[in-house]
Amino acid sequence: MFSRLSIVSMAFVAALCGAVPVEERNGKHVYPGWDKLKYLFFFGDSYTTTGFNLTNGSPLPGSGNPMGNPPWPGESNKKNSGPNWAGYLTTTFNRSELLAYNFAYGGATVNSALVKPYLPTVLSFAEQVQTLFLPNLSPESPASPAPAWESENSLFLVWIGVNDVGNSYENGDYANFHGILMDEYFRILEELYCAGARNFLLLNVPPIERSPLTIGRGDQAVSSEREALESYNRALEDGLCGFKRSHTDVHGDVFDTAEVFTRILDGPERYGIKNTTAFCGRYRGGTPEWDTYYPECGIKVSEYFWLDSLHPTWPVHKVLAEKIAESL
């Protein structure tokens, strides 16, 4: 069973991990609430990336331009013909003015040495932290390009695992391999913790076995990937429990993207979506407008769940961002 991020489940997970709720830890209030945050730091893959570049001299996030470069909705527009969840969370469902530093990279895995990405140039989660965040934004950085962020006003959001599962599920032995993968995942989180990160939101992997990519490979692939997803998501929950036991000043939870995706896939009409099993190739590379309609596709791009064989369209991202904001 996957957890849902809510006031109730926060207390439940804290109890499950043997940790004291953050509000009671020696009077410390590390997480200030969604309406008092100032900085968001994103890490992940193509589900999260907006094309942000920290080091090329382009505008950095600032008042009136919360995502820096490229401006909202970012390069994600090329992938899902509209903003993704990171953009919506920063600009639409925010309760305060937020500055978002998005290090996510399309095709990323937790660590390229454990699961190879589709190209050797892809920056893994490990590399996003070690080659971008730490040298430039950690307190020890000699010339940080960002205003001084603090533990209490920052949230670190990680959505990684789609490619880890998708590129490895056929190998089986999920329990052993996902244990190794989670050891690395939380070793990377440890590096962020040492740099001052205290507030974490980890997103689990959605039901990509229901994507056109996996469905097209047959029933056995669907079944195998579903088992791998369940294993990965359980390992993520267990990993966070252990991390919170050993770091009692951490505020963190797993947000259940699997539940949100499943809700939309099982009841698409409530969200204005008409097709949940296929995609139209004409829309795959991006569209001029968020609601572009090509007759050969039958319906608007915004009425598909899937933009291509694996990536959801912007309406899915919008629902996801709204639910995350509600939970925060």
C-alpha positions in Angstrom: 0.0 0.0 0.0 1.4 3.4 -1.0 1.1 6.4 1.4 -0.8 9.6 0.5 0.8 12.8 1.7 -1.7 14.4 4.0 -1.9 15.8 7.5 -3.1 12.4 8.7 -0.4 10.4 6.8 2.4 12.7 7.9 1.6 11.7 11.5 1.2 8.1 10.5 4.5 7.9 8.7 6.2 9.6 11.6 4.8 7.0 13.9 5.7 4.2 11.5 9.3 5.4 11.3 9.6 5.7 15.1 10.1 9.4 14.8 8.6 12.3 16.8 6.4 14.6 14.7 8.5 17.5 13.5 6.4 20.1 15.4 7.4 18.4 18.7 11.1 17.9 18.2 12.7 19.9 20.9 10.5 22.9 19.9 12.1 23.0 16.4 10.0 24.0 13.5 12.0 23.1 10.5 9.1 23.0 8.0 7.4 26.4 8.0 4.3 25.5 6.0 3.6 25.8 2.3 2.7 29.5 2.6 6.1 30.4 4.1 8.5 28.7 1.8 10.8 30.8 -0.4 12.9 28.2 -2.3 12.1 25.0 -4.2 14.9 22.7 -5.4 13.8 20.1 -7.9 15.7 16.9 -8.9 14.5 14.3 -11.3 14.0 13.3 -15.0 11.9 14.3 -18.0 8.7 14.3 -15.9 10.2 17.3 -13.9 12.7 19.1 -16.1 12.0 22.6 -17.5 15.4 23.1 -19.1 16.9 25.3 -16.4 20.6 26.1 -16.7 22.4 27.3 -13.6 25.7 28.1 -15.1 25.2 29.5 -18.6 24.7 33.2 -17.5 21.0 33.2 -18.3 18.6 34.8 -15.8 18.4 33.0 -12.5 15.1 32.8 -10.5 14.1 36.1 -9.1 11.0 38.2 -8.3 8.7 38.3 -11.3 10.6 35.4 -12.9 10.4 32.6 -10.4 11.8 29.9 -12.7 14.7 31.9 -14.1 15.6 30.4 -17.5 13.9 29.5 -19.6 10.8 31.5 -18.4 7.6 29.7 -17.5 6.5 27.3 -18.8 10.0 26.3 -19.7 11.3 23.8 -22.2 8.8 21.2 -20.8 6.5 22.8 -23.4 8.3 20.8 -26.0 7.6 17.6 -24.1 4.1 18.0 -22.9 2.7 20.9 -24.8 2.2 22.9 -21.7 3.7 23.3 -18.2 4.7 20.4 -16.1 4.0 19.9 -12.4 7.2 21.8 -11.3 6.0 24.9 -13.2 2.5 24.6 -11.9 3.6 24.1 -8.3 5.9 27.2 -8.5 3.6 29.6 -10.3 0.0 28.5 -10.1 -0.6 26.6 -6.8 1.9 28.5 -4.7 0.9 30.4 -1.6 4.0 32.6 -1.5 6.5 33.9 -4.0 8.8 31.0 -4.7 12.1 30.8 -6.5 12.6 27.4 -8.2 15.9 25.8 -9.1 15.2 22.9 -11.3 18.1 20.5 -11.8 16.1 17.6 -13.3 17.4 16.1 -16.6 15.5 14.1 -19.1 16.3 10.4 -19.0 17.9 10.6 -15.6 18.2 7.6 -13.3 19.4 7.5 -9.6 22.9 6.8 -10.7 24.1 6.0 -14.2 26.5 3.4 -12.8 23.5 1.4 -11.5 21.0 1.9 -14.3 22.2 3.2 -17.6 20.2 6.1 -19.1 19.4 6.3 -22.7 22.4 8.5 -23.4 25.8 8.7 -21.6 25.5 12.5 -21.4 22.3 12.3 -19.2 22.9 13.8 -15.7 21.7 11.3 -13.1 20.2 12.3 -9.7 23.7 11.8 -8.2 25.3 14.1 -10.8 22.5 16.8 -10.5 23.5 17.0 -6.8 27.2 16.6 -7.0 28.0 18.6 -10.2 25.4 21.3 -10.1 23.8 21.9 -6.7 26.7 21.3 -4.3 29.4 23.3 -6.2 27.1 26.2 -6.8 24.4 26.4 -4.1 25.7 24.8 -1.0 26.6 27.1 1.9 30.3 26.3 1.3 30.2 27.4 -2.3 32.6 30.3 -2.7 30.4 32.2 -5.2 26.9 31.0 -4.9 24.7 32.5 -7.7 21.6 32.2 -5.5 20.5 34.3 -2.6 21.3 32.6 0.7 18.6 29.9 1.2 18.1 28.4 4.7 16.9 25.1 5.9 13.7 26.5 7.3 12.5 28.2 4.1 13.5 25.6 1.5 11.9 22.4 0.2 13.8 19.7 -1.8 11.7 17.8 -4.2 12.9 14.5 -5.8 11.0 12.6 -8.5 13.2 9.9 -9.8 12.6 6.2 -10.6 10.6 6.1 -13.9 13.7 5.3 -15.9 15.3 3.2 -13.1 12.2 0.9 -13.2 11.6 1.2 -16.9 15.2 0.3 -17.8 15.6 -2.6 -15.3 12.3 -4.3 -14.6 13.0 -7.1 -17.1 16.0 -8.2 -15.0 13.9 -9.4 -12.1 15.3 -9.7 -8.5 13.5 -6.5 -7.6 14.0 -6.7 -3.8 17.7 -7.1 -3.9 18.3 -4.5 -6.7 16.0 -1.9 -5.3 17.7 -2.2 -2.0 21.0 -1.3 -3.7 19.3 1.5 -5.6 17.8 3.0 -2.4 21.1 2.8 -0.6 22.4 5.2 -3.3 19.3 7.3 -3.4 19.6 8.1 0.3 23.3 8.5 0.2 22.6 11.3 -2.2 20.0 12.7 0.1 22.6 12.6 2.8 24.8 14.9 0.7 21.9 17.4 0.5 21.3 17.0 4.3 25.0 17.9 4.9 24.5 21.0 2.8 21.6 22.1 5.0 18.5 20.5 3.4 15.9 19.5 6.0 12.6 19.5 4.2 12.1 16.8 1.6 9.2 15.7 -0.6 9.9 12.5 -2.5 7.6 11.4 -5.2 7.1 7.7 -6.0 6.8 6.2 -9.4 3.4 6.3 -11.1 1.8 3.3 -12.9 3.9 3.5 -16.1 2.9 -0.1 -16.7 -0.3 1.5 -18.1 1.6 3.6 -20.5 1.3 2.9 -24.3 5.0 1.9 -24.2 4.5 -1.0 -21.8 1.1 -2.0 -23.0 2.6 -2.4 -26.5 5.1 -4.9 -25.1 2.3 -7.3 -24.0 0.7 -8.7 -20.9 3.9 -10.2 -19.4 5.7 -6.8 -19.6 2.7 -5.1 -17.9 2.7 -7.6 -15.1 6.5 -7.6 -14.6 6.7 -3.8 -14.6 3.8 -3.5 -12.2 5.6 -5.8 -9.7 8.8 -3.8 -10.1 7.0 -0.5 -9.5 5.4 -1.9 -6.3 8.9 -3.1 -5.2 10.5 0.3 -5.9 7.8 2.3 -4.2 7.9 0.1 -1.1 11.7 0.5 -1.0 11.3 4.2 -1.2 8.9 4.3 1.7 11.2 2.1 3.8 14.2 4.2 2.9 12.6 7.4 4.0 11.6 5.8 7.3 15.2 4.8 8.0 16.5 8.2 6.9 14.1 9.9 9.3 15.1 7.6 12.2 18.7 8.7 11.8 18.0 12.3 11.1 15.4 13.4 13.7 15.4 17.0 12.4 14.2 16.0 9.0 10.7 16.7 7.8 10.0 14.4 4.9 7.3 12.4 3.2 6.6 10.4 0.1 3.9 11.8 -2.2 1.9 9.1 -3.9 1.9 10.0 -7.6 0.7 6.5 -8.3 -2.6 7.2 -6.6 -3.1 10.5 -8.5 -2.3 8.9 -11.9 -4.6 5.9 -11.1 -7.4 8.2 -10.1 -7.2 10.0 -13.4 -6.8 6.9 -15.5 -9.8 5.2 -13.8 -12.0 8.2 -14.0 -10.7 10.4 -16.9 -14.0 12.1 -17.7 -13.8 14.0 -14.4 -10.7 15.7 -15.7 -11.7 16.3 -19.3 -9.6 13.5 -20.6 -11.0 11.2 -23.3 -8.2 8.8 -24.1 -6.0 7.0 -21.5 -4.5 4.2 -23.5 -3.0 5.7 -26.7 -1.4 8.9 -28.0 -1.4 10.7 -31.3 1.9 10.8 -33.1 1.1 14.3 -34.5 1.1 15.7 -31.0 4.2 13.8 -29.8 6.8 16.5 -30.5 4.8 19.3 -29.0 2.1 21.5 -30.3 1.6 25.2 -31.0 -1.1 25.6 -28.3 -2.0 23.7 -25.2 -5.3 22.7 -26.7 -4.2 22.1 -30.3 -6.6 20.0 -32.4 -5.5 18.0 -35.4 -8.4 16.2 -37.1 -6.3 13.1 -37.7 -5.8 12.8 -33.9 -9.6 12.7 -33.2 -9.4 14.9 -30.1 -7.4 17.8 -28.7 -4.0 17.2 -27.3 -5.3 18.2 -23.9 -7.9 15.4 -24.0 -5.2 12.7 -24.2 -3.6 11.4 -21.0 -0.4 10.4 -22.8 1.4 12.9 -25.0 3.7 10.1 -26.3 4.4 6.5 -25.3 5.5 7.4 -21.7 5.0 11.1 -20.9 1.6 12.5 -19.6 0.0 15.7 -21.0 -0.2 19.0 -19.1 -3.7 18.4 -17.6 -2.2 15.4 -15.7 0.7 17.5 -14.5 -1.7 20.2 -13.4 -3.8 17.8 -11.3 -0.7 16.4 -9.8 0.7 19.8 -8.8 -2.7 20.8 -7.3 -2.7 17.7 -5.1 0.8 18.2 -4.0 0.1 21.8 -3.1 -2.9 20.7 -1.1 -0.9 18.2 0.8 1.9 20.7 1.6 
